[in-house]
Amino acid sequence: MSVEIYGHLTFRDESEVHLATGQALDTDYIIRQAREHEYAGFDGVLVGLGGDGPESLQIAAQAAANTNRLNFLVAYRPGLASPTLVARSYATLDQFSRGRIRLHAISGRNNDGLKNTGDTLTKGQRYGRTREFIQLLKKTWTAREKFAYPGEYFTVNDFVASVFPYQQPRIPIYFAGNSEEAYAVGAAEADGYALYAQPLAQLREDIARIHAAARESGREDLPRIIVLVRLIIGQTDELAWQRAEEMRATVIAQSQQAKPDETRWLPARDGRESSAGDLKQVAANQQGERHDKALWTGLSGITQRGKSTALVGSPETIVAALADYVEAGVSTFILDGFQRLRDVPEIGNYILPRLRERLNTHPSF
């Protein structure tokens, strides 16, 4: 199985070390970053979501119109609209982009803006709804005759779409979650399963649990394993760690001064609960900040979020650490930085060529 390498297309120039205020949409930045990811050699980008932010599929449409080959892993929260409407929307953009769209299903946290918009389901109910949502997407994309779906959360009668994905038989579906409820749904239904980077021993345990749940569901194949990790690159390991410590100081200073509308990248300040994946990273940080070859949980200890975990080191060290993840069973990476205008070109120049060369020449890959 080939290894996919994605980046992260944010809606404006912001991160834990670079807070931003005002409207959460910078169209020029989005186009520039999409093009820079493509030029740097990424296979695609993650387009995330927020409960009060820009609509992700429209972001992907604008970026797709300004790129030629970049793929878009577009996040969507089940329950916001009818699954048949979502399926047709994604299929339409997949046609316009000539097959460059993937869907990333995010079930959400209890207080992650869900109740504010009228979504009062419990965690278990949300994952049950996500299961039905994914099943209906698949059916809408592949059925050529009218079908019915009598679900608990969604009901469809005598429906067949008239627009289908460019990709056949359908658009790939990715999934994220680190709880028992998540494993039961994602392992059974998704084509790819996303996790935060974590110590290798814990990662192997999680992959084994996902694969076991997939086999228990009766599916014949296994989902791809995706790992999201930030990169802090230096010419040497020492210089990279100096940069990491500078970032820690910046995050601490900003977290003490952040305005209410600047806390999205400092979630410990904005009242949102931690997910199961976040809690694993916080627990790992309590055991020590440095793990394996290059994993650093120092910023996750401040933000209380798994997405702040990073690999720190020279290009050679980081590539070796990524190769360890591949050996553990990872087949897709989402490689992100903290200063993207600088980091995307750096990853393209110093990480992607070395990583691909290693994967192509190492016999175990």
N, C-alpha and C positions, 0 to 999 in steps of 0.2 A: 504494500500500500504506500503510495507516495505521500510525502509530508507537505501539507499546505501551510503557508505563512501569511497571516493576516495582520493588519495594523488596526488602528482605532481612529475613526473619523469623528471628532467632536464637533459641536455646533459653533464653537468659538474658541479662541486661544485662552484656555484656562486649565488649571490642574491644582493639586494640593499645594504646589509651590508657586503658583501664579494665579491668584484669585481674580475674578472679573465680576463686574457689577452691571446692572442695566439689562437690556434685552438679551435673551440667551440665544441670539441668532446673528451670525456674521456670514453673509452669503459669499463675500469675496474670500474669506478665510476657508470656507468649506470647499470652494472650487480649487483654491490653491493647494490645500492639503490633499484633496483627492488626486490631483495631478502629480503632486510630489510623491505620494505613495506609489502611484503607477510607475513613475520614472525611477524610483528607488528599487523596484523589482518585487514589491509585495504582490501576492496572488489576489488579495482582496482587503477589505476593511470591514470592521464591525461598525454598524451605525446603531448606537444605543437609543435609550428612551428615558423620559422622565415624566412624572405625573402631571407636570405643569409646563412642559417645554415644547419645542417644535415637534411636528409630526415626522416620524422617522422615515416613512416611505417616500414622503415628498423630498426630504433631504437626499435620499438615495437616488431619486429620479433626477434631481439637479446635478448631482455628482456623476451619475451615469452618462448624462448628456454631455459632460465635459471630459470624459475619459473614453478609452477605446477597448481596454481588455480587463480593467479592474472589476473584481467581483464584490458584491455587497451583501453582507450578512446583516439583515435588517431586523432589529428587535421589535417584538410586538407582544402586548399584554392581552391574553385572552379575556374576553368579557366586555371589551370596549365596543365591539360591533359584531354583527352576525358573522359566523365563520364563512358562510357562502360569499358575503360581501368582501371579506378579507381575502379569501381565495381568489376572487375575480380581480381585486386590486393588485395583488402580487403577480397574478398571471399576466395582467396587462403590462406591468412594468417589465416582467421577464421577456415579453415579446418585444417591447421597445428596445431593451438592452441586449437582445439576442442571447438570452440565457445566462445573465450575470447576477441573478438574484437568488438569495437563500433567506429562509425565515428562521428567526431565533425566538423561540417561545419563552417568555419570562412571566412566571405566575405572580410575582410580587410579594412584598412583605405586608404584615397586618396594618402598619401605619405608614406605608410608603405612598401616601396620597390616594389610596384605594377608597377608604371610607369617605374622604372629602368629595369624591365624584360619584358617590352612591353605591359603591361596591361593598357590601356588608358580609360577604361569604367568609367562612372560617378558612384556616389554612388547608385543612383536609378537603373542604369543598372546592377551594380554588384549584387544587391539583386534580380533583375529579373533573372539574370543568375543562381544565387544560387537556386532559386525556380526550374528552369528547371533541374539543376544538381541533386537535391534531387529526383525529380520525375523520372529522368532517372535511378538513382541508384536503386530505388524501383522496377522499371520495369525490369531492367537487372537481379536483384536478384530473381525475382519471376516468370518471364515469362518462359514458357517452349515451346513456339512456337514463330516463327519469328514475330517481331513487327516493327512498324514505329513510329517515334516521330518527327513531323515537328515543331520544336521550333524556336524561334527568335535567340537564341544563340547556340543551338545545334540541329543538324539534324541527325536522324538515320533511315536507311531504311533496311528492311528485315534482322534484326539482332536477334540472340538468343545466349546467352552464353552457354558454355559447362562446366563451373565450377560455383558452387553455394555455398552460405554460409553453414557452419555447422549448424548455428542457423536457425531455420525455424519459420516463413516464410522468414525472412531476418535479416540482421544486424541492430541493433538499431541506429538511427540517432539523434545526438544531435546538438544544434544550439546555437549561441551566438549573441547578438545584443540588443541595447537599444534605437533604433530610431524607428520612425513610419514605415519606410521602413522595418526594421527588424521585428517588430511585425507582419506585414502583411504576411511575408513569413514564419518565424519560427513558429508562432502559428498555421498556416495552415498545415505545412508539417512535422515538427520535432516531434520525440518521447519525447525529453527532451529539455528544454529551460534554458540556463545558464545565470545567473546574478552575478554581484559582490555583496558581502555583503554590506548592507546599513542600515540606520535607519529603524526600523520595519514599521513605518507608510508609508515611501516611498516604501518599499518592498511590502507591501500589495497592494498599488496602482498599482505597476507594474504587480504583479501577476493578479490582477483583469483585467488589460488591456490585458494581454496575453490571459487569459481565454475568455474574450469577443471577441477578434479577432479570437480565435479558434472556438468559437460557430458561429461567423459570417461567417466563411469559410465553415461551413456545416459539419465539422467533428463530429463524435459521441463521441469521447473520448477527454480528455484534456492532453496536454503535461506535463510530469514531470517537476517540477521546481528544478533547480540546483543552488546552491549558492557556489561560490568560496570565501574562506576567509582564511587569515593567522592567525596563533595562536602564542601568546606569553605567555608562561606558567611559573608560579612561584609557590613555595610552598604556598605562601599567595598572596593575591591581591597586597599588598604593594611591595613585592619582584618582582612580575610580572611587575608592573608599573616602578620600578627601571630599570628593564631590557629593557623595552620599551624606556625609556629616554636615556639609553646608546646607543640603536640602532639609535635613532634620531640623537644623536651627531655624531655617526659613518657615517650615511648617509650624513649629512651636510658636514663633513670633506671630505668624498670621492667625493662628487659631485663637490667640489672645486678643486680637484686634479686629477680627472679622465682623463685618456688618451682616445683618440678618439675611440679605439676599446674596451673600458671598459664601454661604456655608455648604453649598452642594458638594464641593470637593473636600469638605471637612465634616463628614456626616455625623461624627460624634457630637457636633454642635447643633445639629438641625432637628433633633428629636426623633429621628427614624431609628427603629430597632435594628439590631444586628441580625443578619441571616445566619443559617447554620454554617455556611461557608466562611462568613466573617468570624464567627466564634472559633472555628478551627484555627484560623490564622492568629487570633488573639491568644489562644492557648499555646500555639507554637512559639509565639513571641515571649510568653511567660517562661518558657523553658530555655530561652536564649535567643538572641537576635540573629545569629549566624548559623546556617545549616548547610550541610553538604558542601559542594564546591564554592557556591557563590550566592546562595539564597539569603536574603536579608528581610526580616519582618519588622525592622525598626519603625518604619512609618506606619505600618498597620497597627502597631501598639499605640500610636497617637490618634490616628483617624478611626480606629476600631473597624476598619474595612479591609477585606481580603484583597481588594483591587489595588491596594497600595504596596503589596509585596513585590520585591524586585530582585533581579539578579544583578550583582555588582562585580565589576572586574574589567580586565582587558578583553579585547575581542576574543583572544584565544581561550581565556577562562570562561567567558560567557558561552561560547560555542560548545565547549566541553560540557558545560552544565546542561545546555539544551539537548545535547546528544544523550546524556543520561536520561532525560525525560523520554526521548524517543525509545530508548532501550526498555523503559518501564511501560511503554504501551501508548505513548502520545503520538498522534498522527496529524494534529493541527495545532498551530500556535497562533495566539493573538499577542503580538509583541508591541508593547506600548512604551512611551516614555513619559517624562514629567515636563519636558520643555520641547514640545513636538516640532516647532519650527527648526530647532537644532537637531532633535533626536531622529526624526524620520530620515534625513539624508545620512546621518551617521550610521544608522542601522543598515541602510541600503549599501553604504560603502564598505563597512567593516564587519558586519555580522552576516548578512544574507549570502554573499558569495562564499564565505568560509564555511557556513553551515551547510549549504547545498553541496559544496565540494566534499565535505566530510560524509554527508549522507550518501553521496553517489559512489564514494570509494571504499567506505567501511563495509566489510563483508556481512556484518550482523544486521545491517539496515537493508 
